[in-house]
Amino acid sequence: MSPQLVRRAVAGTVAATTVLALAACSSDSAEASGSDDGGTQTVTIGTLRGQPHFYAPFLYEEYAPEGVEFEVVVLDTAPSLTDAVISGDVDFAITGVVATIASVAQGRDITLVASAADGGFGFIGGEGVETVADLAGKTVGYIQGSAPEIAMRLILEENGIDPSSVDLIAVPPPEMASALGSGSIDAFFGTEIAVSLATAAGATELTDPYATPIGRVNLGLTTTGALVEEDPELVQQVVDTHAETTEYMADNVDEWLPEMVAEFGGDQGVFESALDNFWLRADLSEEYQTQVEALADAMVSLGVIDTAPTAADLVDTSFAPSA
């Protein structure tokens, strides 16, 4: 069936949030905790609009188990998605692992129950910037509070570049490529699709963005520990749906990507290039957990958080498929 676009307010996040009701088997609605008549359970899941690595929830309806309905709640940033999970405005969200770590470090209730997408980073230089060593005295754009920011700071440190010698400017992801093209910044450490747009325009990839202890870790599927304890069966159903969806997406880009472009717009060729820099997944392998811990440790060493949560604090491996 075609998703029905509706509007509703979501308290504490945005004034008006787009919600797509994706019915698996019934139009009856219920809360994630269950319905009074034993009918459909409605699960709300937060994500971002029109980005291929955040698109999985829009396809959950194809793999939803009988009796479960998904509503996709579109927010503006990864931190707002994390906040929405913690506040209960949504039941689950595809969100940044950095935002999740920062929240857990503050004692807030959120946990990773599956991975979602790795990668999507790029350290890109404009005219006259061809190596990391060329960055001294330059203006560099970055995404504040993101995994790419942590990777950037690690790479600067590994290359002996004092961050104070670089003019670091926070730039919104949609503006990153245009800022580089206009000369407002000399380089950036950002994410797709800015990376593909910039390299297509002739910019240079300065270094391997994944050659740090945090690897490619970027996005995960999150919920609260309270929901895990209250309704583990529902959490398993959602994770299973997520896993089947990401497996389909990884193998069938030619089927779902044109649908995404038709719905949200964008350049399909650029998205195809961007997807070459992403790894869609759902497992929580030992390597993934090690990299999540390395990310938390790096956040401490860089002064982002005071104490690093362990993998056990951050990840619940009870539900995700094996690698």
Order of alpha helices (4+ residues) and beta strands (2+ residues): beta-beta-beta-beta-alpha-beta-alpha-beta-beta-beta-alpha-beta-alpha-beta-alpha-beta-beta-alpha-alpha-alpha-alpha-beta-alpha-alpha
